[in-house]
Amino acid sequence: MKTFVIILVGLTLIGLVAIPFVAHRSVQSRIGPEHVFTFAEQSGAFTGEYALARALETLTRDGLDISAWQEVAGSRQVTSNRVVVVFTNSTASTRFVHVALDGQRVVCQASIGK
């Protein structure tokens, strides 16, 4: 009986550790690396068009052929220092590229849509 309880407690503890780990790995596998660009004020304002250019460069750095990806019309979400650009391709895959202004740095990161 003691052996059964020890095994049951051990399996429960393993489950409590494994489930959050697997969930975290599942989410992280959908997020690409951060790409950092320098924002020089003489290059103009931080606009949606500037963010689009950095988003396309982010897709390129992630190894994607940007000729296969198109921005989803009307999907660009713009705030004062952050832009999210949504792209799709012919296979209906979706990529979200987050472009954030952080001082003189522009931090970009793509994620795969569900």
MDTraj code that builds the backbone (N, CA, C; nanometers):
import mdtraj as md
import numpy as np

residues = "MET LYS THR PHE VAL ILE ILE LEU VAL GLY LEU THR LEU ILE GLY LEU VAL ALA ILE PRO PHE VAL ALA HIS ARG SER VAL GLN SER ARG ILE GLY PRO GLU HIS VAL PHE THR PHE ALA GLU GLN SER GLY ALA PHE THR GLY GLU TYR ALA LEU ALA ARG ALA LEU GLU THR LEU THR ARG ASP GLY LEU ASP ILE SER ALA TRP GLN GLU VAL ALA GLY SER ARG GLN VAL THR SER ASN ARG VAL VAL VAL VAL PHE THR ASN SER THR ALA SER THR ARG PHE VAL HIS VAL ALA LEU ASP GLY GLN ARG VAL VAL CYS GLN ALA SER ILE GLY LYS".split()
xyz = np.array([
    [0.0818, -0.1196, 0.0000],
    [0.0000, 0.0000, 0.0000],
    [0.0861, 0.1259, 0.0000],
    [0.1945, 0.1263, 0.0795],
    [0.2824, 0.2427, 0.0841],
    [0.3483, 0.2661, -0.0511],
    [0.3859, 0.1579, -0.1176],
    [0.4499, 0.1692, -0.2485],
    [0.3534, 0.2325, -0.3494],
    [0.2292, 0.1902, -0.3452],
    [0.1284, 0.2452, -0.4358],
    [0.1113, 0.3952, -0.4135],
    [0.1068, 0.4385, -0.2882],
    [0.0902, 0.5804, -0.2553],
    [0.2117, 0.6596, -0.3024],
    [0.3298, 0.6054, -0.2814],
    [0.4528, 0.6742, -0.3247],
    [0.4548, 0.6887, -0.4771],
    [0.4182, 0.5836, -0.5464],
    [0.4146, 0.5887, -0.6935],
    [0.3096, 0.6890, -0.7399],
    [0.1940, 0.6880, -0.6771],
    [0.0863, 0.7811, -0.7137],
    [0.1276, 0.9262, -0.6900],
    [0.1896, 0.9535, -0.5769],
    [0.2368, 1.0892, -0.5469],
    [0.3455, 1.1298, -0.6468],
    [0.4372, 1.0396, -0.6783],
    [0.5434, 1.0684, -0.7747],
    [0.4878, 1.1010, -0.9127],
    [0.3929, 1.0216, -0.9584],
    [0.3318, 1.0472, -1.0892],
    [0.2551, 1.1787, -1.0902],
    [0.1902, 1.2115, -0.9808],
    [0.1176, 1.3382, -0.9704],
    [0.2140, 1.4558, -0.9783],
    [0.3256, 1.4463, -0.9076],
    [0.4254, 1.5539, -0.9117],
    [0.4858, 1.5697, -1.0513],
    [0.5125, 1.4595, -1.1175],
    [0.5648, 1.4659, -1.2543],
    [0.4628, 1.5330, -1.3454],
    [0.3361, 1.4985, -1.3297],
    [0.2299, 1.5599, -1.4103],
    [0.2182, 1.7088, -1.3854],
    [0.2320, 1.7499, -1.2594],
    [0.2217, 1.8921, -1.2261],
    [0.3352, 1.9728, -1.2882],
    [0.4491, 1.9117, -1.3097],
    [0.5620, 1.9795, -1.3721],
    [0.5529, 1.9700, -1.5246],
    [0.5140, 1.8539, -1.5743],
    [0.5160, 1.8300, -1.7185],
    [0.4100, 1.9089, -1.7938],
    [0.2910, 1.9214, -1.7409],
    [0.1821, 1.9894, -1.8129],
    [0.2146, 2.1360, -1.8411],
    [0.2577, 2.2152, -1.7412],
    [0.2939, 2.3546, -1.7732],
    [0.4129, 2.3639, -1.8691],
    [0.5075, 2.2721, -1.8563],
    [0.6239, 2.2724, -1.9457],
    [0.5813, 2.2476, -2.0900],
    [0.4974, 2.1497, -2.1121],
    [0.4503, 2.1179, -2.2474],
    [0.3677, 2.2331, -2.3038],
    [0.2836, 2.2941, -2.2217],
    [0.2036, 2.4084, -2.2682],
    [0.2933, 2.5254, -2.3063],
    [0.3938, 2.5538, -2.2253],
    [0.4872, 2.6630, -2.2550],
    [0.5627, 2.6360, -2.3848],
    [0.6107, 2.5143, -2.4030],
    [0.6835, 2.4791, -2.5258],
    [0.5935, 2.4917, -2.6484],
    [0.4675, 2.4572, -2.6342],
    [0.3736, 2.4662, -2.7454],
    [0.3548, 2.6110, -2.7895],
    [0.3414, 2.7018, -2.6945],
    [0.3235, 2.8436, -2.7267],
    [0.4526, 2.9027, -2.7825],
    [0.5652, 2.8757, -2.7191],
    [0.6929, 2.9317, -2.7617],
    [0.7325, 2.8852, -2.9006],
    [0.6904, 2.7670, -2.9416],
    [0.7272, 2.7173, -3.0739],
    [0.6596, 2.7975, -3.1849],
    [0.5600, 2.8775, -3.1513],
    [0.4880, 2.9569, -3.2504],
    [0.5410, 3.0991, -3.2601],
    [0.6395, 3.1340, -3.1753],
    [0.6924, 3.2701, -3.1726],
    [0.8362, 3.2696, -3.2223],
    [0.8648, 3.3572, -3.3179],
    [0.9988, 3.3652, -3.3744],
    [1.0922, 3.4496, -3.2900],
    [1.2166, 3.4622, -3.3343],
    [1.3144, 3.5425, -3.2601],
    [1.2871, 3.6914, -3.2740],
    [1.3406, 3.7680, -3.1799],
    [1.3300, 3.9138, -3.1879],
    [1.4357, 3.9661, -3.2844],
    [1.3957, 4.0638, -3.3635],
    [1.4888, 4.1334, -3.4523],
    [1.4872, 4.2800, -3.4116],
    [1.6045, 4.3367, -3.3921],
    [1.6146, 4.4745, -3.3435],
    [1.6756, 4.5618, -3.4519],
    [1.6105, 4.6728, -3.4792],
    [1.6563, 4.7717, -3.5757],
    [1.6766, 4.9035, -3.5014],
    [1.7601, 4.9897, -3.5567],
    [1.7812, 5.1219, -3.4973],
    [1.6869, 5.2204, -3.5635],
    [1.6159, 5.2977, -3.4819],
    [1.5242, 5.3986, -3.5340],
    [1.5912, 5.5342, -3.5231],
    [1.6221, 5.5913, -3.6369],
    [1.6810, 5.7254, -3.6391],
    [1.5702, 5.8240, -3.6735],
    [1.5585, 5.9284, -3.5934],
    [1.4500, 6.0247, -3.6139],
    [1.4556, 6.0900, -3.7512],
    [1.5756, 6.1020, -3.8085],
    [1.5840, 6.1634, -3.9406],
    [1.5226, 6.0732, -4.0489],
    [1.4969, 5.9461, -4.0141],
    [1.4345, 5.8570, -4.1124],
    [1.2843, 5.8818, -4.1234],
    [1.2311, 5.9685, -4.0402],
    [1.0890, 6.0007, -4.0458],
    [1.0187, 5.9564, -3.9195],
    [0.8886, 5.9635, -3.9220],
    [0.8081, 5.9275, -3.8057],
    [0.7856, 5.7765, -3.8017],
    [0.7512, 5.7279, -3.6845],
    [0.7158, 5.5873, -3.6684],
    [0.5724, 5.5707, -3.7175],
    [0.5580, 5.5328, -3.8422],
    [0.4270, 5.5218, -3.9055],
    [0.3961, 5.3765, -3.9395],
    [0.2763, 5.3546, -3.9847],
    [0.2370, 5.2216, -4.0294],
    [0.3200, 5.1741, -4.1468],
    [0.3563, 5.2660, -4.2355],
    [0.4377, 5.2286, -4.3522],
    [0.5796, 5.1902, -4.3108],
    [0.6351, 5.2651, -4.2150],
    [0.7678, 5.2318, -4.1628],
    [0.7625, 5.0937, -4.0968],
    [0.6579, 5.0691, -4.0182],
    [0.6419, 4.9404, -3.9508],
    [0.6256, 4.8268, -4.0513],
    [0.5529, 4.8518, -4.1597],
    [0.5350, 4.7509, -4.2637],
    [0.6698, 4.7115, -4.3240],
    [0.7544, 4.8108, -4.3506],
    [0.8875, 4.7818, -4.4059],
    [0.9686, 4.6959, -4.3097],
    [0.9646, 4.7282, -4.1799],
    [1.0379, 4.6482, -4.0803],
    [0.9752, 4.5093, -4.0661],
    [0.8422, 4.4991, -4.0779],
    [0.7749, 4.3695, -4.0685],
    [0.8172, 4.2787, -4.1842],
    [0.8247, 4.3351, -4.3044],
    [0.8688, 4.2563, -4.4195],
    [1.0136, 4.2115, -4.4029],
    [1.0963, 4.2983, -4.3484],
    [1.2359, 4.2612, -4.3239],
    [1.2443, 4.1519, -4.2166],
    [1.1555, 4.1565, -4.1200],
    [1.1508, 4.0527, -4.0157],
    [1.1154, 3.9177, -4.0773],
    [1.0170, 3.9158, -4.1658],
    [0.9816, 3.7902, -4.2331],
    [1.1002, 3.7364, -4.3128],
    [1.1727, 3.8254, -4.3786],
    [1.2903, 3.7846, -4.4549],
    [1.3958, 3.7252, -4.3623],
    [1.4211, 3.7913, -4.2505],
    [1.5204, 3.7410, -4.1544],
    [1.4776, 3.6081, -4.0923],
    [1.3479, 3.5840, -4.0884],
    [1.2976, 3.4553, -4.0383],
    [1.3046, 3.3463, -4.1451],
    [1.3546, 3.3829, -4.2632],
    [1.3744, 3.2841, -4.3685],
    [1.2558, 3.2632, -4.4597],
    [1.1609, 3.3557, -4.4595],
    [1.0431, 3.3424, -4.5447],
    [1.0606, 3.4240, -4.6725],
    [1.0020, 3.3763, -4.7801],
    [1.0032, 3.4471, -4.9074],
    [0.8881, 3.5483, -4.9048],
    [0.9210, 3.6771, -4.8966],
    [0.8153, 3.7776, -4.8804],
    [0.7277, 3.7930, -5.0041],
    [0.7724, 3.7410, -5.1175],
    [0.6866, 3.7491, -5.2361],
    [0.5649, 3.6570, -5.2227],
    [0.5722, 3.5609, -5.1326],
    [0.4601, 3.4686, -5.1108],
    [0.3637, 3.5185, -5.0042],
    [0.3985, 3.6268, -4.9352],
    [0.3166, 3.6772, -4.8247],
    [0.2584, 3.8130, -4.8584],
    [0.1310, 3.8331, -4.8297],
    [0.0633, 3.9598, -4.8521],
    [0.0022, 4.0076, -4.7208],
    [0.0047, 4.1386, -4.7030],
    [-0.0602, 4.1962, -4.5856],
    [-0.2113, 4.1790, -4.6003],
    [-0.2757, 4.1402, -4.4929],
    [-0.4219, 4.1275, -4.4927],
    [-0.4791, 4.2683, -4.4877],
    [-0.5585, 4.3033, -4.5873],
    [-0.6127, 4.4386, -4.5982],
    [-0.6964, 4.4744, -4.4763],
    [-0.6702, 4.5919, -4.4214],
    [-0.7470, 4.6428, -4.3088],
    [-0.7154, 4.5789, -4.1749],
    [-0.6089, 4.5013, -4.1698],
    [-0.5790, 4.4309, -4.0447],
    [-0.4711, 4.4991, -3.9609],
    [-0.4072, 4.5989, -4.0163],
    [-0.2969, 4.6637, -3.9445],
    [-0.3498, 4.7390, -3.8228],
    [-0.2941, 4.7076, -3.7071],
    [-0.3334, 4.7719, -3.5820],
    [-0.2207, 4.8644, -3.5401],
    [-0.2506, 4.9942, -3.5322],
    [-0.1473, 5.0938, -3.5064],
    [-0.1784, 5.1687, -3.3772],
    [-0.0777, 5.1782, -3.2888],
    [-0.0849, 5.2666, -3.1729],
    [0.0337, 5.3619, -3.1842],
    [0.0567, 5.4446, -3.0843],
    [0.1625, 5.5449, -3.0945],
    [0.3024, 5.4842, -3.1035],
    [0.3246, 5.3695, -3.0420],
    [0.4583, 5.3115, -3.0470],
    [0.4587, 5.1618, -3.0771],
    [0.3465, 5.1105, -3.1298],
    [0.3375, 4.9672, -3.1599],
    [0.2453, 4.9459, -3.2790],
    [0.2878, 4.8556, -3.3676],
    [0.2067, 4.8198, -3.4845],
    [0.2071, 4.6680, -3.4966],
    [0.0906, 4.6113, -3.5240],
    [0.0801, 4.4690, -3.5534],
    [0.0341, 4.4576, -3.6979],
    [0.1121, 4.3836, -3.7774],
    [0.0805, 4.3639, -3.9187],
    [0.0495, 4.2162, -3.9387],
    [-0.0614, 4.1869, -4.0057],
    [-0.1027, 4.0494, -4.0300],
    [-0.0761, 4.0159, -4.1767],
    [-0.0100, 3.9012, -4.1988],
    [0.0202, 3.8546, -4.3337],
    [-0.0434, 3.7182, -4.3548],
    [-0.0727, 3.6876, -4.4804],
    [-0.1219, 3.5550, -4.5172],
    [-0.0555, 3.5146, -4.6485],
    [-0.0611, 3.3846, -4.6775],
    [-0.0063, 3.3367, -4.8044],
    [-0.1100, 3.2518, -4.8759],
    [-0.0700, 3.1907, -4.9860],
    [-0.1653, 3.1163, -5.0694],
    [-0.2183, 2.9903, -5.0011],
    [-0.1498, 2.9416, -4.8995],
    [-0.1977, 2.8225, -4.8283],
    [-0.2806, 2.8589, -4.7059],
    [-0.3181, 2.9856, -4.6943],
    [-0.3995, 3.0380, -4.5842],
    [-0.3277, 3.0333, -4.4496],
    [-0.1952, 3.0277, -4.4517],
    [-0.1182, 3.0401, -4.3278],
    [-0.1183, 3.1864, -4.2864],
    [-0.1069, 3.2118, -4.1585],
    [-0.1101, 3.3484, -4.1076],
    [0.0129, 3.3756, -4.0229],
    [0.0701, 3.4944, -4.0397],
    [0.1806, 3.5413, -3.9555],
    [0.1429, 3.6783, -3.9016],
    [0.1679, 3.6985, -3.7734],
    [0.1513, 3.8280, -3.7103],
    [0.2911, 3.8817, -3.6829],
    [0.3170, 4.0046, -3.7238],
    [0.4463, 4.0654, -3.6942],
    [0.4205, 4.1853, -3.6039],
    [0.4785, 4.1802, -3.4849],
    [0.4663, 4.2879, -3.3865],
    [0.5879, 4.3772, -3.4020],
    [0.5643, 4.5053, -3.4246],
    [0.6715, 4.6037, -3.4418],
    [0.6527, 4.7071, -3.3310],
    [0.7512, 4.7179, -3.2424],
    [0.7386, 4.8078, -3.1272],
    [0.8562, 4.9042, -3.1227],
    [0.8265, 5.0304, -3.0997],
    [0.9292, 5.1334, -3.0844],
    [0.9658, 5.1413, -2.9369],
    [1.0936, 5.1212, -2.9071],
    [1.1439, 5.1252, -2.7698],
    [1.2629, 5.2209, -2.7670],
    [1.2333, 5.3487, -2.7500],
    [1.3394, 5.4502, -2.7553],
    [1.3930, 5.4623, -2.8971],
    [1.5205, 5.4328, -2.9149],
    [1.5834, 5.4369, -3.0476],
    [1.5864, 5.2985, -3.1115],
    [1.5242, 5.2015, -3.0461],
    [1.5219, 5.0650, -3.0990],
    [1.3837, 5.0309, -3.1525],
    [1.3807, 4.9574, -3.2612],
    [1.2562, 4.9031, -3.3143],
    [1.2691, 4.7515, -3.2999],
    [1.1838, 4.6934, -3.2151],
    [1.1888, 4.5512, -3.1866],
    [1.0757, 4.4829, -3.2614],
    [1.1111, 4.3851, -3.3437],
    [1.0129, 4.3139, -3.4255],
    [1.0168, 4.1642, -3.3941],
    [0.8974, 4.1029, -3.3951],
    [0.8892, 3.9609, -3.3687],
    [0.7656, 3.9059, -3.4384],
    [0.7848, 3.7960, -3.5108],
    [0.6740, 3.7324, -3.5821],
    [0.6222, 3.6145, -3.5022],
    [0.4932, 3.5877, -3.5178],
    [0.4340, 3.4688, -3.4568],
    [0.3416, 3.4039, -3.5587],
    [0.3240, 3.2756, -3.5425],
    [0.2419, 3.1969, -3.6355],
    [0.0986, 3.1962, -3.5841],
    [0.0046, 3.2258, -3.6735],
    [-0.1357, 3.2210, -3.6351],
    [-0.1835, 3.0775, -3.6210],
    [-0.2912, 3.0597, -3.5489],
    [-0.3465, 2.9245, -3.5285],
    [-0.4161, 2.8747, -3.6513],
])
top = md.Topology()
chain = top.add_chain()
for i, resn in enumerate(residues, 1):
    res = top.add_residue(resn, chain, resSeq=i)
    for name in ("N", "CA", "C"):
        top.add_atom(name, md.element.get_by_symbol(name[0]), res)
traj = md.Trajectory(xyz[None], top)
